[in-house]
């Protein structure tokens, strides 16, 4: 199975915009030139697995989601809200449930 780099780029862009980050911000966090990130998002270059892993880690999404292996919205937020935002476990579950329900609406407008 080959990676759909067009879909991968779209999902990276969507996740980046969902976080409210510009391409400059994500590129800096990942250690890429902004132009390189734009090439990945536009599918004009194929990133290495290491680069995809760094991007997914910074965006807090799964590699399966980024590469199109799953479209399951629960995979979008792979991180633990309690760890990342100092929430209790019940608060973390509630935030993830809310996000899962609003992500489809948000991504329609990205």
N, C-alpha and C positions, 0 to 999 in steps of 0.2 A: 504494500500500500504506500503510495507516494503522498507527501505532504502537499496540500493545496495552499501554495504560498499566497495566493490572492486572498483566500479566506483567512489565513494566518495574519496577514497584514491588516485586514479589516478588523479582526478581533483585537489585535494589539491597539489599533487606533481607538476602537470603542472603549476598551478597558482604560486606556489612558485618559480619554475624555471623561469617562465616568468618574475617574479620580480627580478630575479638574486640572490635569497637568497638561502643559504644552509639550510639544516634541522636544524642546530644549531641556525641559526639566527631566523627562524620562531619559533622554540621551545622556545627560550628566550623571544621573543615578546609576545607569548601566555601564558608563564608561565608553560611550560611543560618540562619534561626531553626530550632530543633529542631522546632517545630510545623509549619513549612513542609516539612521533610524527612519528617515523619510523614504529611503530606497526600500527598506524592509516593509514599511507600511504600504507602499505602492507596488510591492511584489516585483520590483526591478532588480532586486538582489536576493539571494537565498542565504539567510543567516545560518551560522553553525548551531549545532545543538547547544553548545555552551552559551552562545548569545541568546538563544531562545529561552534557555533556563534562567539566565540573568533577568531577562525582560519579564518572564512569568513571575519570578520571585519578587521583583520590585512592584509589579502590578498586583501581587497577591492573588493570582489566578493559576489554575492548573495548566500544565503543559497539554493535557488532553483537550482542554477547552481551546487554548491558543491554536493548536494544530488541527482542530476540527474533528478530533476523535469522538468528541461528545458535544452536544449542544445543551446538555442538562444544566439548567440554571443553577442548581446546587453546586456545580463544579466551578462556577464563576468565582465565588469566594472560597478559596481553599484554606484561607487563614483562620486563625482563632481570634475572634474579636476581643475575648478577654485578655489575650496576650498583647494584641496590638493596640488596644484602646483602654486598657485598664478596667474593663467591665467584669462584673460577676458572671458566672456561667449562665444563670437564667437570663441575664441581660444580653449576653452574647447570643444565645439562642433566639431571643426575641428580635434582635437587630438583624440576624441572618434571615429569619422568616420574613421580616418586613422587606428586606432587600430583594429576596427571591421573588416577592410579589410585585415589586415596582420595577425591577430591571427590564422586563419586557416592554414596559411603557417607555422607559428612558431610552432604550436602544432604538426604538422606532424613530426617535428624533435626532439621533447622532449621525 
